[in-house]
């Protein structure tokens, strides 16, 4: 009697990555073809796609991989990365993501779905998270209200400028920016001001506010260089000029330093990246 020998590869059930993760199953395709009255996808495509744009050349694609082979290949690609210490600064810093956050938020599909956040399936949980975020920001900044939220600190700084212009009683059309503000914030502020016909003046908020009138003053706290000043006097001087005081701050630093709200800041902006969000492609 001849003995049959099989390798482990022969016993493995092939699981093509593309079939499990991309597109409908074969039974789904058969049902859709039956409804549309076509015998195959090729026939449907021939009728739907104009012949003038169809290429006769086959696509130059590598052979398909199984799910296990794909996972192995991606791990191999990942190990080719060289991770360096980021020295970009300017409000962007490497962070440590707490494992409990990674496991229970980022790796928990309950927090992200294909549905829009306005649908009942996810709206209640999202509202609860946003409420918690807003309360945390209020506690750290010392402000009475917080939104949730804008894109980044630079965008928030530009929005703070336009907000200050709308509610300030000053007749000035000039917005003052701390010369120690993050460069990306200054760039976005200048872009927004250019189309709104605002004048942007850059200087030292601790010495240069006496020279002109402004509708708003942005103070970086701590400074982009890392220097920590007391913005109380600059905020007071801005108010004497009839300007609103905008403080751009580091939310993580506010766990240790005095909140801007306790120093009568009118608007506070910042970036929550410091709370464990890793930097993608450098920042």
C-alpha positions in Angstrom: 0.0 0.0 0.0 1.4 3.3 -1.1 1.7 5.9 1.7 0.6 9.4 0.9 2.7 12.3 2.3 1.5 15.8 2.5 3.4 18.9 3.6 1.9 21.5 5.9 1.6 23.8 2.9 -0.7 21.3 1.2 -3.0 21.3 4.3 -3.1 25.1 4.6 -6.4 26.7 3.4 -5.4 29.5 1.0 -6.8 32.9 2.1 -6.2 35.5 -0.6 -5.9 38.9 1.1 -7.7 40.6 -1.8 -10.8 38.4 -1.5 -11.2 38.8 2.3 -10.6 42.5 2.4 -11.4 44.1 -0.9 -14.7 44.1 -2.7 -17.8 41.8 -2.4 -17.7 38.0 -2.1 -18.4 35.8 -5.1 -21.9 35.1 -3.9 -22.6 38.8 -3.7 -21.3 39.3 -7.2 -23.5 36.5 -8.5 -26.6 38.1 -6.9 -25.8 41.5 -8.4 -25.2 40.1 -11.8 -28.5 38.2 -11.7 -30.3 41.5 -10.8 -28.6 43.4 -13.6 -29.1 40.6 -16.1 -25.4 39.9 -17.0 -23.6 36.7 -17.0 -20.2 38.0 -15.8 -18.3 41.0 -14.6 -16.5 41.2 -17.9 -19.8 41.5 -19.8 -21.0 44.2 -17.5 -17.7 46.1 -17.8 -17.8 45.8 -21.6 -21.2 47.4 -21.7 -20.4 50.1 -19.1 -17.0 51.3 -20.1 -16.5 53.0 -23.5 -14.2 51.0 -25.8 -12.3 54.1 -26.6 -10.8 54.2 -23.1 -10.2 50.5 -22.6 -6.5 49.5 -22.6 -5.7 46.1 -24.2 -2.5 45.8 -22.3 -2.5 43.8 -19.1 -1.8 45.6 -15.9 1.8 45.3 -14.7 1.0 43.9 -11.3 2.8 41.4 -9.1 1.1 38.0 -8.3 -1.4 38.1 -5.5 -0.4 37.1 -2.0 -2.2 35.2 0.7 -3.1 37.0 3.8 -0.3 35.4 5.8 2.2 36.3 3.0 0.9 39.9 2.9 1.3 40.2 6.7 4.9 38.8 6.5 5.8 41.2 3.7 4.4 44.2 5.5 6.4 43.3 8.6 9.5 43.0 6.5 8.9 46.5 5.0 8.3 48.0 8.5 11.6 46.7 9.8 13.4 48.6 7.0 12.3 51.9 8.6 15.0 53.8 10.5 13.5 55.6 13.4 15.4 58.8 14.5 14.8 61.2 17.3 12.7 64.0 16.0 14.2 67.5 16.5 11.6 69.4 14.7 10.2 71.2 17.8 7.9 74.1 17.0 5.1 72.4 18.9 5.6 69.0 17.5 7.2 66.4 19.8 7.6 62.7 20.0 5.2 61.1 22.4 4.5 58.0 24.4 1.1 56.5 23.7 -0.2 54.8 26.8 -0.9 51.1 26.1 -4.4 51.4 27.7 -5.3 54.2 25.2 -3.8 52.3 22.2 -5.7 49.1 23.1 -9.0 50.6 24.1 -9.3 53.4 21.6 -7.1 53.0 18.6 -7.4 49.2 18.4 -11.1 49.2 19.4 -13.3 49.3 16.3 -16.2 50.6 18.4 -14.6 54.0 18.1 -14.4 54.1 14.3 -16.9 52.8 11.7 -17.8 53.5 8.1 -20.8 55.5 9.3 -20.8 59.3 9.6 -20.5 60.6 13.1 -24.0 62.1 12.8 -25.8 58.7 12.6 -27.4 57.1 15.6 -25.0 54.1 15.6 -22.1 56.2 16.8 -23.3 59.7 17.7 -23.9 59.0 21.4 -20.4 57.6 22.0 -18.8 60.4 20.0 -20.7 63.1 21.9 -19.5 61.6 25.2 -15.9 61.6 24.0 -16.1 65.2 22.8 -17.7 66.3 26.0 -14.9 64.7 28.0 -12.3 66.4 25.7 -13.9 69.8 26.1 -14.0 69.5 29.8 -10.3 68.5 29.9 -9.4 71.5 27.8 -11.4 73.8 30.0 -9.7 72.4 33.1 -6.2 72.8 31.7 -6.7 76.3 30.1 -8.9 77.8 32.9 -11.4 79.0 30.3 -15.2 78.9 30.8 -15.9 77.1 27.5 -14.1 75.0 24.9 -14.9 73.8 21.4 -14.1 70.3 20.0 -12.3 71.2 17.8 -10.3 72.7 14.9 -7.7 71.0 12.8 -4.4 72.1 14.4 -2.8 74.9 16.4 -2.0 77.0 13.3 -5.6 76.8 12.0 -6.9 77.6 15.5 -4.6 80.6 15.6 -5.9 82.0 12.3 -9.5 81.4 13.5 -8.7 83.2 16.8 -7.5 86.2 14.7 -10.8 86.4 12.8 -12.8 85.8 15.9 -10.9 88.7 17.7 -11.6 91.0 14.7 -15.3 90.3 14.9 -15.8 90.9 18.6 -13.1 93.5 19.3 -14.2 97.0 19.9 -11.0 98.4 18.5 -11.1 100.1 15.1 -7.7 98.9 14.3 -7.1 96.5 11.4 -3.8 95.2 12.8 -3.2 91.9 14.4 0.0 91.5 16.5 1.8 88.2 16.6 4.5 87.1 19.1 7.9 86.9 17.4 8.4 83.6 19.4 5.2 82.1 17.9 5.5 78.8 16.0 6.4 79.5 12.4 3.6 77.4 11.0 1.1 79.4 13.0 2.5 82.7 11.7 2.4 81.4 8.1 -1.3 80.4 8.3 -2.2 83.7 10.1 -0.5 85.6 7.3 -2.3 83.6 4.6 -5.7 84.2 6.2 -5.0 87.9 6.9 -3.9 88.5 3.3 -7.4 87.7 2.0 -9.2 89.6 4.7 -7.1 92.7 4.3 -5.7 92.5 7.9 -2.3 93.8 8.6 0.0 91.4 10.6 2.7 92.8 12.8 5.4 90.6 14.4 7.2 91.7 17.5 7.9 91.2 21.2 4.5 91.4 23.0 6.4 92.3 26.2 7.9 95.5 24.8 6.2 96.5 21.5 2.5 96.8 22.3 2.8 100.5 23.2 3.6 101.7 19.7 0.3 101.0 17.9 -3.3 99.9 18.3 -4.3 96.4 17.6 -7.6 94.5 17.5 -5.8 91.3 18.7 -2.5 90.1 20.1 -1.3 86.5 20.0 1.2 85.4 22.7 3.0 82.1 22.5 3.1 80.5 26.0 5.6 78.7 26.3 7.5 80.3 23.4 8.4 78.3 20.3 12.0 78.2 21.6 10.8 76.6 24.9 11.3 79.8 26.9 8.7 80.3 29.6 7.6 83.9 30.1 4.8 85.3 32.3 2.2 86.7 29.8 0.2 88.5 32.4 1.7 91.9 31.7 1.4 91.5 27.9 -2.3 90.4 28.3 -3.0 93.5 30.5 -1.3 95.8 28.0 -3.3 94.3 25.1 -6.5 95.0 27.0 -5.5 98.6 27.6 -5.1 99.0 23.9 -8.7 97.6 23.4 -7.3 94.4 21.9 -8.2 90.8 22.6 -5.5 88.6 24.0 -5.0 85.3 22.3 -2.7 82.8 24.0 -1.2 79.9 22.0 -0.2 77.3 24.5 1.0 73.8 25.1 -1.8 71.8 26.7 0.7 69.3 28.2 2.7 72.2 29.7 -0.5 73.5 31.3 -0.5 70.5 33.6 2.4 72.3 35.5 2.2 76.0 34.6 -0.4 78.7 35.3 -3.5 78.5 33.0 -4.0 81.4 30.6 -7.6 81.7 31.8 -6.3 82.7 35.2 -4.4 85.6 33.6 -7.5 87.0 31.8 -6.7 85.6 28.3 -9.7 86.1 26.0 -9.0 83.2 23.6 -6.7 80.2 24.0 -5.5 77.9 21.2 -3.2 74.9 21.3 -2.5 71.4 20.0 -3.5 68.1 21.6 -0.9 66.1 19.7 1.2 66.1 22.9 -1.2 63.8 24.6 0.1 60.7 22.8 -0.7 61.1 19.1 2.4 59.9 17.2 3.9 62.0 14.4 3.3 60.7 10.9 6.2 61.1 8.5 8.0 63.5 10.8 5.3 65.8 12.0 
